[in-house]
Amino acid sequence: MIKSDKTAAVADLKEILIFREDIGRHNAVDKVIGSALSKGILLEDKILFSTGRISSEIIFKTQKCKIPAIASRSAPTNQAVKLAKDLNITLVGFARGNRMNIYSNEERIR
C-alpha cells in the first residue's frame, strides 16, 4: 500500500522493475535510479514513473541515466517541458487512467 504521494518506479514494456517511495519526489527518483544501477539494470530502454511534479532537475537526472521517457500523474514545469524537448526525452504528464498529456517526443508513445 502506498503511504505517500512521493513515489517513483522504473519499468520496461512488460513490468515495473523497481518501485520506491520517500518523503520527497527527488528522493524517490534517486532511490529507483540508484537501485537500478546497483542491480546492473541498463536504463536506456526503460521508463521512469513518478507521482510528483516533474522539474528540470528530474529531467537532467533522466538524461544523465539515458532514460528515454518519463511519466507522472502530475504536471511538469515549463522548464522541464523545454528541456525534455531539447534533450530528446519523452515527457508525459497528468497520466491518469486512460488519459495523459504528451509534452515531447510523442512518437515513442504507442
C-alpha positions as a Markdown table, in Angstrom:
| # | Residue | x | y | z |
|---|---|---|---|---|
| 1 | Met | 0.0 | 0.0 | 0.0 |
| 2 | Ile | 1.3 | 3.4 | -0.9 |
| 3 | Lys | 1.6 | 5.7 | 2.1 |
| 4 | Ser | 2.9 | 8.7 | 0.3 |
| 5 | Asp | 2.3 | 10.5 | -2.9 |
| 6 | Lys | 6.1 | 10.8 | -3.4 |
| 7 | Thr | 6.7 | 7.6 | -5.3 |
| 8 | Ala | 8.8 | 6.6 | -8.3 |
| 9 | Ala | 9.3 | 3.5 | -10.4 |
| 10 | Val | 11.4 | 2.2 | -13.3 |
| 11 | Ala | 9.7 | -0.1 | -15.8 |
| 12 | Asp | 10.3 | -1.9 | -19.1 |
| 13 | Leu | 7.5 | -2.6 | -21.5 |
| 14 | Lys | 6.3 | -5.6 | -19.5 |
| 15 | Glu | 6.5 | -4.8 | -15.8 |
| 16 | Ile | 7.6 | -2.4 | -13.0 |
| 17 | Leu | 11.2 | -3.4 | -12.2 |
| 18 | Ile | 11.8 | -1.1 | -9.2 |
| 19 | Phe | 9.4 | 0.9 | -7.0 |
| 20 | Arg | 10.3 | 3.2 | -4.2 |
| 21 | Glu | 8.7 | 5.9 | -2.1 |
| 22 | Asp | 10.1 | 8.7 | 0.1 |
| 23 | Ile | 9.3 | 12.0 | 1.7 |
| 24 | Gly | 10.1 | 13.9 | -1.5 |
| 25 | Arg | 9.8 | 13.3 | -5.2 |
| 26 | His | 13.5 | 13.8 | -5.8 |
| 27 | Asn | 14.5 | 11.3 | -3.2 |
| 28 | Ala | 12.1 | 8.7 | -4.6 |
| 29 | Val | 13.6 | 9.2 | -8.1 |
| 30 | Asp | 17.1 | 9.0 | -6.7 |
| 31 | Lys | 16.2 | 5.7 | -5.0 |
| 32 | Val | 14.8 | 4.0 | -8.0 |
| 33 | Ile | 17.7 | 5.1 | -10.2 |
| 34 | Gly | 20.3 | 4.1 | -7.6 |
| 35 | Ser | 18.6 | 0.7 | -7.1 |
| 36 | Ala | 18.6 | 0.1 | -10.8 |
| 37 | Leu | 22.2 | 1.0 | -11.2 |
| 38 | Ser | 23.3 | -1.1 | -8.2 |
| 39 | Lys | 21.4 | -4.1 | -9.7 |
| 40 | Gly | 23.1 | -3.6 | -13.0 |
| 41 | Ile | 19.8 | -2.8 | -14.8 |
| 42 | Leu | 20.5 | -0.8 | -18.0 |
| 43 | Leu | 18.2 | 2.2 | -18.2 |
| 44 | Glu | 18.5 | 3.1 | -21.9 |
| 45 | Asp | 15.3 | 1.2 | -22.8 |
| 46 | Lys | 13.3 | 1.9 | -19.6 |
| 47 | Ile | 10.7 | 4.4 | -18.5 |
| 48 | Leu | 10.8 | 6.4 | -15.3 |
| 49 | Phe | 7.4 | 6.9 | -13.5 |
| 50 | Ser | 6.8 | 9.5 | -10.8 |
| 51 | Thr | 3.8 | 10.7 | -8.9 |
| 52 | Gly | 5.3 | 14.1 | -8.3 |
| 53 | Arg | 5.8 | 17.2 | -10.4 |
| 54 | Ile | 8.5 | 16.8 | -13.0 |
| 55 | Ser | 11.1 | 19.6 | -12.7 |
| 56 | Ser | 14.0 | 20.4 | -14.9 |
| 57 | Glu | 16.3 | 18.8 | -12.3 |
| 58 | Ile | 14.4 | 15.5 | -12.7 |
| 59 | Ile | 14.8 | 15.8 | -16.4 |
| 60 | Phe | 18.5 | 16.2 | -16.0 |
| 61 | Lys | 18.7 | 13.1 | -13.8 |
| 62 | Thr | 16.7 | 11.2 | -16.5 |
| 63 | Gln | 19.1 | 12.4 | -19.2 |
| 64 | Lys | 22.2 | 11.6 | -17.3 |
| 65 | Cys | 21.0 | 8.0 | -16.9 |
| 66 | Lys | 20.0 | 7.8 | -20.5 |
| 67 | Ile | 16.3 | 7.0 | -19.7 |
| 68 | Pro | 14.3 | 7.9 | -22.8 |
| 69 | Ala | 10.9 | 8.6 | -21.2 |
| 70 | Ile | 9.4 | 9.9 | -18.0 |
| 71 | Ala | 5.7 | 10.0 | -17.0 |
| 72 | Ser | 4.0 | 11.4 | -14.0 |
| 73 | Arg | 0.4 | 11.8 | -12.8 |
| 74 | Ser | 1.3 | 15.4 | -12.0 |
| 75 | Ala | 2.2 | 18.4 | -14.2 |
| 76 | Pro | 5.7 | 19.1 | -15.5 |
| 77 | Thr | 7.2 | 22.6 | -15.1 |
| 78 | Asn | 7.5 | 24.8 | -18.2 |
| 79 | Gln | 11.3 | 24.5 | -18.0 |
| 80 | Ala | 11.0 | 20.6 | -17.8 |
| 81 | Val | 9.0 | 20.6 | -21.0 |
| 82 | Lys | 11.5 | 22.8 | -22.8 |
| 83 | Leu | 14.4 | 20.7 | -21.5 |
| 84 | Ala | 12.8 | 17.4 | -22.4 |
| 85 | Lys | 12.3 | 18.6 | -26.0 |
| 86 | Asp | 15.9 | 19.8 | -26.2 |
| 87 | Leu | 17.3 | 16.5 | -24.8 |
| 88 | Asn | 15.0 | 14.2 | -26.8 |
| 89 | Ile | 13.2 | 12.8 | -23.8 |
| 90 | Thr | 9.6 | 11.8 | -24.0 |
| 91 | Leu | 7.7 | 13.6 | -21.2 |
| 92 | Val | 4.2 | 12.7 | -20.2 |
| 93 | Gly | 2.2 | 14.5 | -17.5 |
| 94 | Phe | -1.3 | 14.1 | -16.0 |
| 95 | Ala | -1.1 | 10.3 | -16.6 |
| 96 | Arg | -4.3 | 9.1 | -15.0 |
| 97 | Gly | -6.4 | 6.1 | -16.1 |
| 98 | Asn | -6.5 | 6.1 | -19.9 |
| 99 | Arg | -5.6 | 9.7 | -20.3 |
| 100 | Met | -2.4 | 11.6 | -20.4 |
| 101 | Asn | -0.7 | 14.8 | -21.8 |
| 102 | Ile | 2.3 | 14.2 | -24.0 |
| 103 | Tyr | 4.6 | 17.2 | -23.9 |
| 104 | Ser | 7.6 | 16.0 | -26.0 |
| 105 | Asn | 8.7 | 13.2 | -28.4 |
| 106 | Glu | 5.2 | 11.7 | -28.8 |
| 107 | Glu | 6.5 | 9.2 | -31.4 |
| 108 | Arg | 7.7 | 6.9 | -28.6 |
| 109 | Ile | 4.1 | 6.5 | -27.2 |
| 110 | Arg | 2.1 | 3.7 | -28.8 |
